[in-house]
């Protein structure tokens, strides 16, 4: 889209950027493309045939609307999703983007750096809901452009809930669409008291302690952060001081400390906000004890 949000004008794309077309073909080929009737017709007008190597689904309320071989016509977006295969791309126009946005977890957005006249716009999105990365920039015919990839921020991962009680709270958090570990929301969902709070970290008890632990503490970074690089190096000293404070305060002869970072599918974490856990098992090693097992990632399922 252009800087003023335009994506189309009189059934055409208002700019010509060969790299953008190549990029579009590269990411969508082999997958499903869902589009509105006007977008479909503009493709036919331009190419003389539907997009090759892709399953085209045309969403329209027009009765008996006819499309080319291998294309499908549906009346609702849900219906389109049902018959899709591979990755599903929604390729316009404006109304179809609007219908699709609540379902989307990624947006490939080419920003064309200019103001263009247009009659079709990309819908407004809430920037707070998306993580933005630039995956390429270029210039053609004096038009600068950048390829952006937006990923929907995922604050929690219900798959990693461990108890029905936790699942119920996580469902509420999901409906609220917020990060439960960010300071402004923390007390809404977390019922245990904050034991100690610094500039960078706060210490509390885990509200669903791991089975078999006599102590399970949670240390949460006070700013929203997912990746390690987002942690301010100044927070390091405070963390080390806090850890030794904990050791002393709880009289710990031993225990474990771990931190998960980044994508929850890789870590087994239920909240996608940097935090550390300190756990101490209820007993030491003996014939009557067995090790605590904690999800810290995944290995291949056994055949
Ligand atoms: Zn957060």
Boltz pocket constraint, residues with backbone or C-beta under 6 A from the ligand:
constraints:
  - pocket:
      binder: B
      contacts: [[A, 179], [A, 180], [A, 181], [A, 182], [A, 223], [A, 224], [A, 225], [A, 272], [A, 273]]
      max_distance: 6.0
